[in-house]
């Protein structure tokens, strides 16, 4: 074989290998960026959804300590958010959200609390229906952020 042909073939193979490496590297980089963007979007959606639940559950909690349940409309928004949580949340988060809703329904069945009773309950750390939900959400969000 002529040395010119060998050099030409070697140069062509080198160029092909270099181009292939560039294409593969670009593909890997784009894939990693896409996965990262999807993870960030998932995280934002869940943070917003869980925040809505906490806000609504807080409102219902405050209403429950001072009022009796007059209509079931009080729970419409909360249970709507719970339904959306069922679509995306991990089992521990869903279980904690359902437990929170159950606690709120029970809270309406109890006698109205005085300010002093609320203060004592807060001091004894017995007055936070959203605690387990918040903890479960935090764990799930940290898993998502960490790449889980």
C-alpha positions as MATLAB code, in Angstrom:
seq = 'XXXXXXXXXXXXXXXXXXXXXXXXXXXXXXXXXXXXXXXXXXXXXXXXXXXXXXXXXXXXXXXXXXXXXXXXXXXXXXXXXXXXXXXXXXXXXXXXXXXXXXXXXXXXXXXXXXXXXXXXXXXXXXXXXXXXXXXXXXXXXXXXXXXX';
ca = [
       0.000    0.000    0.000;
       1.170    3.453   -0.798;
       2.143    5.528    2.276;
       0.036    8.420    1.028;
      -3.105    6.275    1.134;
      -2.247    5.074    4.636;
      -1.726    8.642    5.840;
      -4.979    9.742    4.184;
      -6.937    6.856    5.715;
      -5.393    7.535    9.137;
      -6.285   11.226    8.872;
      -9.849   10.416    7.839;
     -10.225    7.894   10.673;
      -8.831   10.425   13.136;
     -11.285   13.036   11.937;
     -14.186   10.585   12.199;
     -13.189    9.547   15.704;
     -12.811   13.194   16.744;
     -16.183   14.117   15.249;
     -17.853   11.104   16.850;
     -16.355   12.029   20.223;
     -17.676   15.565   19.865;
     -21.148   14.322   18.928;
     -21.229   11.849   21.831;
     -19.981   14.460   24.286;
     -22.606   16.942   23.109;
     -25.333   14.300   23.382;
     -24.269   13.360   26.920;
     -24.153   17.020   27.962;
     -27.584   17.736   26.473;
     -29.023   14.635   28.146;
     -27.634   15.677   31.535;
     -29.014   19.194   31.116;
     -32.442   17.824   30.155;
     -32.532   15.510   33.182;
     -31.499   18.399   35.441;
     -34.159   20.705   33.975;
     -36.840   18.032   34.383;
     -35.804   17.472   37.998;
     -35.946   21.211   38.698;
     -39.401   21.500   37.114;
     -40.667   18.525   39.130;
     -39.273   20.094   42.277;
     -40.939   23.470   41.591;
     -44.318   21.883   40.845;
     -44.285   19.845   44.036;
     -43.048   22.723   46.183;
     -45.938   24.833   44.901;
     -48.507   22.071   45.378;
     -47.326   21.191   48.874;
     -47.207   24.869   49.783;
     -50.835   25.267   48.660;
     -51.838   22.321   50.840;
     -50.026   23.726   53.879;
     -51.593   27.155   53.369;
     -55.110   25.755   53.030;
     -54.666   23.276   55.896;
     -53.429   26.151   58.082;
     -56.503   28.193   57.253;
     -58.794   25.253   58.016;
     -56.932   24.539   61.283;
     -57.428   28.068   62.536;
     -61.079   27.977   61.518;
     -61.586   24.613   63.251;
     -60.327   25.755   66.659;
     -62.809   28.617   66.805;
     -65.819   27.369   64.871;
     -67.925   24.307   64.415;
     -68.289   22.864   60.949;
     -71.243   24.554   59.336;
     -70.883   23.314   55.760;
     -68.700   20.805   53.996;
     -67.653   23.561   51.599;
     -64.911   24.328   54.112;
     -63.032   21.251   52.876;
     -63.565   21.621   49.124;
     -60.286   23.365   48.344;
     -58.267   21.244   50.787;
     -59.565   17.971   49.349;
     -59.052   19.294   45.823;
     -55.394   19.881   46.607;
     -55.239   16.455   48.255;
     -56.499   14.933   45.013;
     -53.710   16.664   43.089;
     -51.195   15.392   45.641;
     -52.437   11.851   44.948;
     -51.391   12.293   41.325;
     -47.730   13.050   41.984;
     -46.658   12.418   45.562;
     -44.754    9.521   47.031;
     -46.708    7.263   49.398;
     -45.314    8.794   52.639;
     -46.349   12.298   51.542;
     -49.807   11.124   50.497;
     -50.317    9.233   53.769;
     -49.283   12.306   55.765;
     -51.626   14.557   53.749;
     -54.548   12.190   54.289;
     -53.754   11.981   58.017;
     -53.666   15.778   58.186;
     -57.119   16.001   56.586;
     -58.464   13.421   59.027;
     -57.055   15.386   61.965;
     -58.710   18.533   60.681;
     -62.076   16.810   60.352;
     -61.680   15.555   63.940;
     -60.647   19.020   65.117;
     -63.968   20.424   63.901;
     -65.729   17.803   66.032;
     -64.061   19.007   69.216;
     -65.252   21.950   71.309;
     -63.932   25.361   70.307;
     -60.623   26.212   71.944;
     -59.850   29.309   73.955;
     -56.719   31.335   73.382;
     -55.279   29.835   76.580;
     -55.988   26.287   75.382;
     -54.309   27.056   72.068;
     -51.268   28.482   73.870;
     -50.956   25.387   76.075;
     -51.341   23.082   73.068;
     -48.618   24.984   71.229;
     -46.303   24.814   74.241;
     -46.817   21.062   74.514;
     -46.204   20.715   70.801;
     -49.615   19.102   70.251;
     -51.084   21.517   67.810;
     -49.644   21.088   64.346;
     -51.706   18.883   62.032;
     -49.307   19.707   59.176;
     -46.083   18.618   60.919;
     -45.883   15.056   59.593;
     -46.906   16.270   56.151;
     -44.208   18.952   56.160;
     -41.548   16.468   57.246;
     -42.574   13.963   54.563;
     -42.543   16.721   51.922;
     -39.110   17.874   52.983;
     -37.714   14.351   52.644;
     -39.282   13.891   49.217;
     -38.125   17.276   47.945;
     -34.573   16.621   49.164;
     -34.612   13.280   47.324;
     -35.773   14.965   44.129;
     -33.202   17.741   44.466;
     -30.476   15.185   45.115;
     -31.342   13.259   42.007;
     -33.563   10.547   43.467;
];
